[in-house]
Amino acid sequence: MNDDLEFVRRRLGELHDLKLTINLLEWDMEVLMPPKGAEGRGRRISTVAALHHRLGTEPAYAKALERLAECALPEDDDAAIVREASYDLKRASCLPEEFVVEMSEAHTRGFNAWRDARAKNDFAAFRPHLEKNVELARRAAEYHGYDESPYDAALENFERGMTASRLRALFAPLAEDLKRLVAKSERREGFAFPKGPWPVAAQQAFERGVLRDMGYDFEAGRVDVAPHPFCTTFDLHDVRITTRYDESDPLSSLYTVMHEAGHALYEAGFDPDADRTPLAGAPSLGIHECNSRMWENLVGRSRPFWERYLPALRSAFPGRLDGLSLDEVVRHVNRVEPTLIRVEADEVTYNLHVVIRFELELAMIEGTLAVADLPDVWNAKYREYLGIDVPDDRDGCMQDVHWSSGLIGYFPTYALGNVYAAEVYARFRTETPLWDDDLRAGRLTTLLDWLRPRIHRVGRRKRAESIVRDIVGREPTAAALVEHLTRTHAGANP
Ligand SMILES: [Zn+2]
């Protein structure tokens, strides 16, 4: 048994290293790689992915895991490692190696095609790649198996245990509440930041101060520019984030980096004793988003946060913001305004953008919506849910990177993250009565220190829903989110 354990732990370390090597190849592809490197890079990534798949499904490794699963290990980390590794093995073994390679190549080609097609607003050029990705997702679902909908198998990649029918039940009433909230929210016009440019260097200096206060370690991470911001990990001591700057808006990158740093703090906070095992990982993307959205929205849009950081923003842009009041900034960052672009959406309408994507990808994978009809149906839903007209596919159904890279079943995790974040943050506030004072003093690490043992260090020892359940003491629901949004966006004090 000890030999098996040692072998399994060594193999898990190798799998972890290969996975993080893919992260590095992908980070470089999106941040630094010249365009002509794309074709070759796709091959490098598929080779490493195939090697990962081969080592992760090798018969000797599978046998060792099987033997370990049969002995009744005491309920400790070894047992949890065997349980999680067996789950990963079962997921990976469902897919033949040629299929994994085919998928990986299609996703890289899809990403590059999307980038060009989006720049040219040319959905016809992207369409065959999306059709391919939907077909691959359906084939993957057949390999994995499912009870009700092939979409359940796609969801399992990102939100273990979640199903289309439970999401429908959670999202349908949430969407109704949000539509009502959008209608009720007064349009808070009358304030706009003075015209740009807002120099990038000053934006960077300001946001670095916020990131440091959050506990983001620049000796163990860095911030770079990428067209679609993300966070990626090469090591517990090298967790990087990316952002994009808008010279006409001094705050758009701030909220991006607070979001991505929320992810990074989570990844950097996994249990070092469990490093290079599946336990030093997130049980789902929803719980990942719970961290990022808590920092971005619940912390970063609150009044005490701006009491602390408005003076810093003023000194980053000397003379430009002197007449700006705290009230104006707080109202500005909490305005409700239906717009086209999900990543720029306010906290209320954001979830409606997600529900639209959920309904569309569910329909595509279940075969009730043809990819060719996507632009028309997309535009119709934007009219129905948000009351706005979509002028073109660039800012319509091609605005997000996800589907181009085969990430189908991913979007719902964003709204789930909001649901979890509202639940967890409400509990944190109850347990931390002096939190507002900490915020006003820039002691943002009070929240980080609270999250570490309850979420970060837990890793995959528990499932996402049970982490939240253990924190709040009951099943998570969308009620805390609706309560928070009603309080901050429908009149009362944010
Ligand atoms: Zn995120």
Residues whose N, C-alpha, C, O or C-beta is under 5 A from the ligand:
A	BS01	ZN	S292
